[in-house]
């Protein structure tokens, strides 16, 4: 397949969506307190740009909604925000270890700001993971449901988003130069 072919771009984005879905399902089945379901989104946003990343993120949630749970679809708003923030940061600054950590920290607050109200509306603020114990403890201590859920999700997202951004950084530096160049070329055409 030619590297300058739109099929190359669609194949990359399809693999990114598949990575999001597989990692999300694995972490959900294992009831881990983090997600890893935005790795493909973040990688696409860094390598190609914020808008292709947003498409990858949104399609991930829509596809997961149809094959796993329709309740995943509204979380597309979180995925879109993750892609836009990451993509614009990567466009403005060199995406290195420091940038990855700072991006992860920003996402650790923004993602729960968007996701917590959705989670409360759909699941009553609980996720079915170990972190629900902390949500209930904070709630029983007098915190509002939003505060209890939000604080817990920030903790989860610190691990998840910083870790995911660092993994994305490691993947970007390990990709062959030709592949990175091709993907950056798409970025120039799309933006």
C-alpha positions as CSV (number, residue, x, y, z in Angstrom):
1,X,0.0,0.0,0.0
2,X,1.3,3.4,-0.9
3,X,2.2,5.6,2.0
4,X,0.6,8.7,0.5
5,X,-2.7,6.8,-0.1
6,X,-5.8,7.7,1.9
7,X,-6.0,4.0,2.6
8,X,-2.8,4.2,4.6
9,X,-4.4,7.0,6.8
10,X,-7.6,5.1,7.2
11,X,-5.7,1.9,8.1
12,X,-3.7,3.8,10.8
13,X,-6.9,5.3,12.2
14,X,-8.7,1.9,12.1
15,X,-5.8,0.3,14.1
16,X,-6.0,3.2,16.6
17,X,-9.7,2.7,17.1
18,X,-9.2,-1.1,17.5
19,X,-6.4,-0.4,20.1
20,X,-8.8,1.9,22.0
21,X,-11.6,-0.7,22.0
22,X,-9.4,-3.6,23.0
23,X,-7.6,-1.8,25.7
24,X,-10.9,-0.3,27.0
25,X,-12.5,-3.8,27.1
26,X,-9.6,-5.4,28.8
27,X,-9.3,-2.8,31.5
28,X,-13.1,-2.9,32.0
29,X,-13.2,-6.7,32.3
30,X,-10.3,-6.6,34.8
31,X,-12.1,-3.8,36.7
32,X,-8.9,-1.8,36.7
33,X,-9.2,1.8,38.1
34,X,-7.9,3.3,34.8
35,X,-9.0,3.0,31.2
36,X,-6.2,3.1,28.5
37,X,-9.0,3.5,26.0
38,X,-7.6,6.7,24.6
39,X,-4.2,5.5,23.5
40,X,-5.1,5.3,19.8
41,X,-6.9,8.7,20.1
42,X,-3.9,10.4,21.7
43,X,-1.4,8.7,19.3
44,X,-3.5,9.9,16.3
45,X,-3.8,13.4,17.7
46,X,0.0,13.6,18.2
47,X,1.0,12.1,14.9
48,X,-1.7,13.4,12.5
49,X,-3.6,16.2,14.3
50,X,-6.4,17.1,16.7
51,X,-9.3,16.6,14.2
52,X,-8.3,13.1,13.0
53,X,-7.7,12.3,16.7
54,X,-11.2,13.5,17.5
55,X,-12.7,11.3,14.8
56,X,-10.8,8.3,16.1
57,X,-12.0,9.1,19.7
58,X,-15.6,9.6,18.7
59,X,-15.8,6.5,16.5
60,X,-14.3,4.5,19.3
61,X,-17.2,5.4,21.6
62,X,-19.8,4.9,18.9
63,X,-18.5,1.5,17.9
64,X,-18.0,0.4,21.5
65,X,-21.6,1.6,22.1
66,X,-22.9,-0.7,19.5
67,X,-20.8,-3.8,20.4
68,X,-20.5,-3.4,24.2
69,X,-22.8,-0.8,25.8
70,X,-24.8,2.1,24.3
71,X,-24.0,4.0,27.4
72,X,-20.4,4.5,26.0
73,X,-21.6,6.8,23.2
74,X,-22.0,10.0,25.3
75,X,-18.4,9.6,26.5
76,X,-17.4,10.4,23.0
77,X,-17.4,14.0,24.2
78,X,-14.5,13.1,26.6
79,X,-12.6,11.4,23.7
80,X,-13.1,14.4,21.4
81,X,-11.8,16.8,24.1
82,X,-8.8,14.5,24.8
83,X,-7.9,14.5,21.1
84,X,-8.3,18.2,20.6
85,X,-6.3,19.2,23.7
86,X,-3.5,16.6,22.9
87,X,-3.5,17.5,19.2
88,X,-3.2,21.2,19.7
89,X,-0.5,20.8,22.3
90,X,1.4,18.5,20.0
91,X,1.1,21.0,17.2
92,X,2.3,23.9,19.3
93,X,5.1,22.1,21.2
94,X,7.4,19.3,20.6
95,X,5.7,16.2,22.1
96,X,8.5,14.9,24.4
97,X,8.4,13.4,27.9
98,X,7.8,16.8,29.6
99,X,5.0,17.7,27.2
100,X,3.5,14.2,27.6
101,X,3.4,14.6,31.3
102,X,1.9,18.1,31.2
103,X,-0.7,17.0,28.7
104,X,-1.6,14.0,30.8
105,X,-2.0,16.3,33.9
106,X,-4.3,18.7,31.9
107,X,-6.3,15.7,30.6
108,X,-6.5,14.3,34.2
109,X,-8.7,17.3,35.1
110,X,-10.5,18.0,31.8
111,X,-11.6,14.4,31.2
112,X,-13.4,14.1,34.6
113,X,-14.9,17.5,34.3
114,X,-16.7,16.3,31.1
115,X,-17.1,12.7,32.1
116,X,-18.3,13.0,35.7
117,X,-21.7,14.5,34.8
118,X,-22.1,11.9,32.1
119,X,-21.2,9.1,34.5
120,X,-23.6,10.4,37.1
121,X,-26.4,10.6,34.6
122,X,-25.8,7.1,33.2
123,X,-24.4,5.2,36.1
124,X,-25.2,7.2,39.3
125,X,-21.6,8.2,39.6
126,X,-20.3,4.6,40.1
127,X,-18.1,2.7,37.7
128,X,-18.2,-0.9,38.9
129,X,-14.5,-0.7,39.9
130,X,-12.6,-0.7,43.1
131,X,-12.7,3.2,43.1
132,X,-16.4,3.0,43.9
133,X,-15.4,2.3,47.5
134,X,-13.8,5.7,47.6
135,X,-16.8,7.4,45.9
136,X,-19.1,5.9,48.6
137,X,-16.8,6.8,51.4
138,X,-16.6,10.4,50.3
139,X,-20.4,10.5,49.8
140,X,-21.0,9.1,53.2
141,X,-18.6,11.7,54.6
142,X,-20.8,14.4,53.3
143,X,-19.4,15.1,49.8
144,X,-21.8,15.7,47.0
145,X,-22.1,12.9,44.4
146,X,-20.4,15.1,41.8
147,X,-17.5,15.9,44.2
148,X,-17.1,12.3,45.3
149,X,-17.2,11.0,41.8
150,X,-15.0,13.8,40.4
151,X,-12.3,13.5,43.0
152,X,-12.0,9.8,42.5
153,X,-11.9,10.1,38.7
154,X,-9.1,12.7,38.9
155,X,-7.1,10.0,40.8
156,X,-7.9,7.4,38.1
157,X,-7.1,9.8,35.3
158,X,-3.8,10.9,36.8
159,X,-2.7,7.3,36.4
160,X,-4.5,6.8,33.1
161,X,-3.9,10.0,31.2
162,X,-0.3,10.6,32.2
163,X,0.5,7.0,31.6
164,X,-1.3,6.9,28.3
165,X,0.5,10.1,27.1
166,X,3.8,8.6,28.1
167,X,3.1,5.4,26.3
168,X,2.0,7.5,23.2
169,X,5.3,9.4,23.4
170,X,7.3,6.1,23.6
171,X,5.4,4.8,20.6
172,X,6.0,8.0,18.6
173,X,9.7,7.9,19.1
174,X,9.8,4.2,18.2
175,X,8.0,4.5,14.9
176,X,10.1,4.4,11.8
177,X,10.9,7.9,10.5
178,X,9.2,7.3,7.2
179,X,5.9,6.4,8.9
180,X,6.1,9.5,11.1
181,X,6.9,11.6,8.0
182,X,3.9,10.2,6.1
183,X,1.5,10.8,9.0
184,X,2.8,14.3,9.5
185,X,2.2,14.8,5.8
186,X,-1.5,13.9,6.3
187,X,-1.5,16.4,9.2
188,X,-0.4,19.2,6.9
189,X,-3.1,18.3,4.3
190,X,-5.9,17.9,6.9
191,X,-5.2,21.0,9.0
